[in-house]
Amino acid sequence: MTTISDIRAIINAKDGTTEGDAVELSDDSIEIAIDNADTYVSDLAGRSGASAEIIALAKTNHAAYLAYQTYADRIVEELPGSFDQAGVFQPIANPIAKQVMEKLRGLKATSDETIQIICTMPPMGEQGETPEPADSEEYPDEFKISNLILEW
């Protein structure tokens, strides 16, 4: 199961335990991201034959994306700058916001990739199985699957 520490490590969000470090993202926000990712990916996995390892990876990747999205909302919404003497706001370039958005796109791509793997795996029991031809006695012989296969 994905932990808050796992997500903090992936997105490099400080937890405030080191002196002088501020908490960049609350544990509650990360826990909500983990719960939402678990619900979403578990539902997808219920219709898939993906391995438990891929499902766990998808949950972690999606939780990291959701948590970082919460962090990015806060960072991007804080427009850096100052007011001049006339009271006019003078924005300054924000390279941090650009970096945050680039990382968010990368986390989204990673999340989408593992979710896509789950979505493309056929349900359990359907992998590698060749079903027996289904013939109905009421079909004419020339339309029966077993006869078509023999003729082919």
C-alpha angles and dihedrals in degrees: 000000000000115000133203088248091055091054093045089053093050096048095032094233116163118234098204096247093117113078111259095018119119122216103258096187127016122241088236091058091050092046091053090051091050092049093048092047091048092052095046098044093041089056092051091045091054087070096042141076093218117139122258089248093057091046092051090047092050091050091051094045093048092046090051090051093049093046093048089048088059090049092046092052089060096044097044094045092056102084109203119224142084142248119257125220091275090055095251115141112239110199120206129207113278111209090169092062090053092051091047092052092048091052090046090054090050093050090048091052091050091048092048091049095056092042089052090055090055093047094051097049112099116237118274113279094032098079113107095345120134110206120221113255111268110226127175118211090226094062117097111253093249090061099046112114093224091056093045090052092050091050093048 
